[in-house]
Amino acid sequence: MSGFGFNLLTSLFPFMFIAVFGLAMFIFITTFVKAFKQNKVNQNSPVLDVQAKVVTKRMAVRGDHSHTTYYVTFEVPSGDRMELMLQGADYGMLVEGDKGNLRFRGTEFISFTRN
């Protein structure tokens, strides 16, 4: 009886391996395509300068603190808010409540000049 279970496992292993590998490749390719499309949208968007206020800041840490992504939410005079991803140096220079001129293109942060 134990031999039957072992034979079943060894015969299913190649299919399970292919399925897991295929799923991983699908996720990788989907993520790459999404990032490529967003970059293309950003490149085709106009550069905008708007008055904005820094509403909130957050960090997303992945892995064992090996990769940190920085985000800042800006509010424009109409009340609309947008969250943009920033580099660490830019993130560190901003304080919640800061008001100034936000320059961005699509979802790409370019600069923020405090008033």
Secondary structure, DSSP 4 states (H G I P E B T S, - for coil): -HHHHHHHHHHHHHHHHHHHHHHHHHHHHHHHHHHHHHHHHHHHSPEEEEEEEEEEEEEEEETTTTEEEEEEEEE-TTS-EEEEEE-HHHHHH--TT-EEEEEEETTEEEEEEE-
